[in-house]
Amino acid sequence: MKQKVFIFCLLVFLFNPLWAFAFKVGDVEFNEICPLKRSELILNGAGLKRFFFIKVVCVGLYLPDKIKAEEILENVPKRLVGACAG
């Protein structure tokens, strides 16, 4: 029974069309891919900064596909995209 539930959850996660288009934080949607001249960057994470109860800013971090946490500060292509959340 556990195996069937696991396979069902895996299929729902993999074939859900919402994962392919955008990631929504607050009221702001971030595209999954950020095109560059020579390559594409993939959305690695997004977050929302609040000041008390006011939504201040949403940011998304785009990085190359195969990158380790130690390599983020090195000379690799990256992009930080911000949007007003309020």
SULGI-V467933 format. One record per backbone hydrogen bond with DSSP energy under -1.0 kcal/mol. NH is the residue of the N-H (numbers start at 0). CO is the residue of the C=O. If there is no record, write none. Layout:
nh->NH co->CO
nh->NH co->CO
This chain:
nh->4 co->0
nh->5 co->1
nh->6 co->2
nh->7 co->3
nh->8 co->4
nh->9 co->5
nh->10 co->6
nh->11 co->7
nh->12 co->8
nh->13 co->9
nh->14 co->10
nh->18 co->15
nh->22 co->29
nh->24 co->27
nh->27 co->24
nh->29 co->22
nh->31 co->20
nh->33 co->40
nh->35 co->38
nh->40 co->33
nh->41 co->62
nh->42 co->31
nh->43 co->60
nh->44 co->60
nh->46 co->58
nh->48 co->56
nh->50 co->53
nh->53 co->50
nh->55 co->48
nh->56 co->48
nh->57 co->82
nh->58 co->46
nh->59 co->80
nh->60 co->44
nh->61 co->78
nh->62 co->41
nh->66 co->64
nh->70 co->67
nh->75 co->73
nh->78 co->61
nh->80 co->59
nh->82 co->57
nh->84 co->55
